[in-house]
Amino acid sequence: MARGVFLCFDHQRDVARARVVEHYLARLGQSPAGTWDTATWTDARKNGDAAVIRLIDQSLAGTAVTLVLIGQETAFDKWVAYQIKRSYALGKAVLGVYVDRVADEDGRTSTRGPNPLDLMHVIAGDRKVLLSEMFRTFDWVDDDGPRDLGKWIEQAAWDAGK
């Protein structure tokens, strides 16, 4: 079943890696929503934070799953943080995928960075619950993303009641 998938990633470093994942989404019959298009993202950033927020919020509409592509600096990107927080607030399923070992357009891989879901939490009762406790994270290479991406998306949606 095709689900609306929002791609969330560090636009400075991981656009080529996002394109690899987008290719596999297309093979599943899905066109990702989101700000993965570099020109659209750049135009919004030129127009200020309100324009970026508007773009992200519009892109999240009609999606069920936010796919966080985790690279070297993803956890420190303020827009990634906003996208994850907004996705959670809207009740979207969130799924993390390490893409640091996916080659970019020059054939280079990256260094693994921290998982942003390990750095964000919600309050449940009287305790902090990390988003990484609530949502799964996979490794594109070790967990065979090209083969299992569709299963991951479906499971994340199922877990979130979507």
N, C-alpha and C positions, 0 to 999 in steps of 0.2 A: 504494500500500500504506500503510495507516495504521500509524504508529509511535507508541510511547509518547513523548510530548514533555513535558519538565519545563521550566516557565517560570521563569526566574531574572531578577530585576530589583530596582531600588531602590523599596521600598514607600513611602517617604516622598514620592517625586516622580513615579513613573511608573506608578501603578496604572491610570489612564485609558488610557495608551498600551498597557499590557499587555492591557486589555480589547479594544482594537482588534485586536491580534494574535490574541487568543483567538477573536474573531469569525471571522477567516480560517481558524484551525485548525478551527473547527466546520464551516466550509464544506468542508473537506477530510475531514470525517467523524471528526475527532479532538477529544477532550476533553483539555485539557492537565492534566497532573499538576503538583503543586507547591503552593507556598504563595501562589498568586496571590490567593486569597480573603482579603480584608482582615480579616474577622472572625476567621477561623482563625489568621491570622498574628498579629493583635493579642493573641488569647487565649494563644497560645504564648509570646509575648514577655513577657506579664505573669507567666508561670510560670517565667521564667528561661532561661538559656542552654541547659541540658540539655533543656528542653522544645522549644526551637527546633531543636536538633540532632536530636532524635527526630523531629520533624515533617518536617524536610528529608530525613532518611534514609528515613523511611517513604514520602515522596512520590517519591523517586528510584527506589524499587523498581518494577520492571516497565517502566521507561522505557529508551529507546535513545539519545535525543538530549536534551541540555540546551541550550535556546535562551536565550542571554544577551541580554536587551534592554538596549541601552546608551544611557543618558541622560546628563544633565549630571554627576551624582554617583555613578553606578553603580560606577565603579572604586574608590571609597573606602568602599564599604559592606562591613562585615566579614562579613555574611551572604552577600552575593554572592560574596565571596572563598571562603568555606567551601563554598558550593554548587559553584563551579567546581572547586575542589581535590578535593572529594569525588567529583564526576562523573568527573574524570580518573582518580582512584584506582580507581573502579569500572569503568573502561573504556568509559564512555559517550562518544558523539560529542558534541562541543561546537561550537556555532554561534553566532557573534556577529551581532547586527543592531542597527545604530544606529536609534534611534526618536526622536531629539531633535526631528525636524521633524514628528512625528505630533502633531496637535492634542489637547490634553487636553479635559476636559468643558467648559471655559470657552473653548475655541477657541484657546488659547495653545500655542505651540511652546516649545522650550527651546534652550539653548545646547549645542553638542556638547561632550561630555566625553571624557576619555581612554578608550581601549579597555582594559578590565581584562585582556584577554589579552596586551596589550603589557607589562603590569606583573608578570606571573607567568611562571615558568620551571620547567623540569625539567632535571636533569643527564643528559646523554646522552654517555657516554664521559667525555671531559675538557672538555666545553663545555656552557655554559648554552644551552638552546633555549627561546625564548619560546613560550608557548602560541599566540601569534598566528602563529607560523611553522608550527604544527601544525594549526591550525583556521582555517577561513575566517570572514571577517566581511563582511557586506553592509550596505547602507544601504536602509532600508525605502522611502524615496522614490526615490532615484536608481536603485536596482536593481529597482524595481517589486515590492515585497514582496507586494502583493495578488495579483499574477499568479504570482510565482515562489516563494512560501514553500514550497510542497510540494516543488518541485525542490531547493531548498536543503536541506531536511530529508533528503530521500532521498540526496542527494550526501554530506552529512555522515555519515549512517549507513553508506553504502557505503564511504566513506573510512576509517571506523573498524572496518570488518568486521562491521557489525551487520546 
